[in-house]
Amino acid sequence: MGNILLSDKTGGKMKLYVLATKFSQDKEVELDKADLELVRNAVSKTEIYNALVAGQIEVILSEK
């Protein structure tokens, strides 16, 4: 998740860094609606991981 967020080019760099740090330190991360949308956006646009990996993350995020 951290790699996806840090490679995103659409969100604010500091916000993406803070979220990536949270994901790397905690097993569970609580997100407000705006942060959840930012994460969903980054995952949907990622070029780092293929559809198999990104798709699984999108399924998890859609349950939130």
C-alpha positions in Angstrom: 0.0 0.0 0.0 2.8 2.3 0.8 4.4 1.8 -2.6 1.1 2.6 -4.3 0.6 5.8 -2.3 4.2 7.0 -2.7 4.1 6.6 -6.4 0.7 8.4 -6.9 1.1 11.7 -8.7 -2.4 13.1 -8.1 -2.6 13.6 -4.3 -0.7 16.0 -2.1 2.8 14.6 -1.5 2.7 15.2 2.3 -0.7 13.6 2.6 0.4 10.6 0.6 3.5 10.3 2.7 1.6 10.4 6.0 -0.9 7.8 4.8 1.9 5.5 3.4 3.7 5.8 6.8 0.5 4.8 8.6 0.0 1.8 6.4 3.6 0.7 7.0 3.4 1.0 10.8 -0.1 -0.2 11.6 -2.0 -3.4 10.8 -5.2 -1.5 10.6 -5.6 2.1 9.5 -8.7 4.2 10.0 -9.5 6.6 7.2 -12.0 9.4 6.9 -14.0 9.6 3.6 -11.5 12.0 1.9 -8.5 9.8 2.7 -10.4 6.6 1.7 -11.2 8.3 -1.7 -7.5 9.3 -2.1 -6.4 5.7 -1.4 -9.0 4.3 -3.8 -7.9 6.7 -6.5 -4.3 5.8 -6.0 -5.0 2.1 -6.2 -7.2 2.4 -9.3 -4.4 4.3 -11.1 -1.4 2.3 -10.0 1.1 1.1 -12.5 3.3 -0.6 -9.9 1.1 -3.7 -9.5 -0.9 -5.7 -11.9 -4.7 -6.1 -11.9 -4.5 -9.2 -9.7 -2.9 -7.3 -6.8 -4.7 -3.9 -7.3 -8.0 -5.7 -7.8 -7.7 -7.5 -4.4 -6.9 -4.1 -2.7 -9.9 -2.5 -4.4 -12.2 -5.4 -3.1 -10.9 -4.8 0.4 -11.5 -1.1 0.1 -15.0 -1.5 -1.3 -15.9 -3.3 1.9 -15.1 -0.2 4.0 
